[in-house]
Amino acid sequence: MRFVLALATLLIFSKFAAAVSVEDDVQRYIQIFSGAKHLHSDAADTFSWMGLSDTRLFDIVERRLLEDADASRDNRDERNRVARYLRSLGFSGQTKYEPTIRKFLGNAGYDRFARVALQDLADYNKWNPIISNRSSFDPKLSDNVNRVANMLRSDDLLLQRVGAKRVYFDSKDDILLELLAQKLRTNYARTDLNDRERSDSVAWLAKALGSSKNDKYVDLLQEVSERADARAVRGHAKEALAKYYGIRSR
């Protein structure tokens, strides 16, 4: 049964690569969240990189959250689904959902998800227009690759980290690897990476680039492992060299 559900989800989401507009994306998600709940968790997990903010969609997600939160409290799988609704409202970037998210602060089952959603809300308010900007899309590439490219082209290190994670876990397209290399080369020597979030973002650039296992990036990763000012950045470059290329750095 789990295989059947996974296959159904794959077939639904494979259509997103051929979407012709943001409206097309919105309508497909509306169809999913208006339908059977067993597909909702997988769909919600994609909001962090889709760049969607349409309230027609997230009003449905909000309604699902409010209807199911109490009834799902004693069932782990159901509770996880409701938690994803909560996180989804953060990914919407729409401040109208802030009061709803705040209702779950202090809630034993959902407090930590509400706190993260509030943090996401401010970030995705800025990021979603960048992620979904189709004026920069290359028609020869899939929508998903174009969205990640938009993230990596941005000047926001935290958004670049979201893009780097997508490369690490999914896309290894040449254009994305080149963008990763460009951003890593530009940022690794910065001396202002003195907070964890910023240094972690650049570290993810190195980690994602290394995961490509492409020999053309070995020299850059070695350079980063030796010269980066931030310890986390040096460490992830060394780890990538060791894990993917068998190169041990001092």
Buried (B, 14 or more C-beta within 10 A) or exposed (E): EEEEEEEBBEEBBEEBEEBEEBEBBBBBBBEBBEEEEEBBBBBBEBBBBBBBBBBEBBBBBBEBBEEBBEEBBEEEEBBEBBBBBBBBBBBBBBEEBBEBBEBBEEBEBBEEBBBBBBEBBEBBBEBBEBBBBBEEBEEEBBBBBBBBBBBBBBEBBBBBBBBBBBBBEEBEBEBBBBBBBEBBBEBBBBEEBEEEEBBBBBBBBBBBBBBBEBEEBBEBBBBBBEEBBBEBBBBBBBBBBBEBBEBEBE
